[in-house]
Amino acid sequence: MRFAFCLACFLLYWINVLPQSLVRYALVLFPIFIALAHATAQRPLRLAALAACFAALNGYLMVGFALQWRIAV
């Protein structure tokens, strides 16, 4: 079921956009988020810690953007 959903998302995305940058996201980012979802599915404390880490990273990147720091992620 998840594979069908991901495949449908890719196909809908490829209708309007050249797939050059999509390969980078498909190979690297999607498996990471799927693995994080499986790791935190039944563990609310781990999910809260992960959300806090992402919130802190988002805050750091937002401050860096506002102060025009050169940050490569």
C-alpha atoms as one frame of an Amber mdcrd trajectory, in Angstrom:
protein
   0.000   0.000   0.000   2.788   2.464   0.880   4.658   1.623  -2.301   1.553
   2.321  -4.389   1.068   5.661  -2.648   4.710   6.683  -3.209   4.552   5.569
  -6.828   1.377   7.584  -7.388   3.011  10.668  -5.840   6.052  10.332  -8.086
   3.948   9.853 -11.191   1.781  12.855 -10.394   4.897  14.929  -9.738   6.583
  13.856 -12.974   3.633  15.023 -15.064   4.630  18.705 -14.711   8.283  18.663
 -13.622  11.454  17.263 -15.095  12.587  14.365 -12.888  16.180  15.539 -12.533
  15.902  16.759  -8.955  13.243  14.232  -7.953  15.725  11.364  -8.086  17.767
  12.996  -5.336  14.741  13.154  -3.048  13.486   9.711  -3.949  16.794   7.988
  -3.220  17.794   9.843  -0.071  14.976  11.610   1.749  11.970   9.330   1.420
  13.604   6.207   2.907  14.825   8.266   5.869  11.354   9.563   6.689   9.788
   6.135   6.227  12.368   4.640   8.609  11.735   7.418  11.148   7.995   6.772
  10.937   8.528   3.076  11.632  10.928   3.805  14.489   8.527   6.204  16.228
   5.189   4.543  15.420   4.561   2.964  18.829   6.889   5.097  20.950   5.422
   8.508  21.876   8.492   9.606  23.855  10.777   8.936  20.911   8.346  10.783
  18.629   8.334  13.801  20.957  12.145  13.820  21.054  12.338  13.628  17.264
   9.815  16.453  16.886  11.822  18.576  19.353  15.019  17.951  17.375  13.339
  18.926  14.114  11.859  22.040  15.770  15.296  23.082  17.065  16.847  22.532
  13.632  14.047  24.527  12.023  14.588  27.375  14.478  18.337  27.380  13.853
  17.854  27.457  10.088  15.229  30.217  10.356  17.550  32.407  12.433  20.367
  31.709   9.997  18.167  32.726   7.087  17.060  35.927   8.836  20.659  36.863
   9.675  21.864  35.819   6.203  24.271  33.170   7.448  25.740  30.843   4.874
  24.374  27.478   5.941  24.616  24.358   3.809  22.295  21.526   4.786
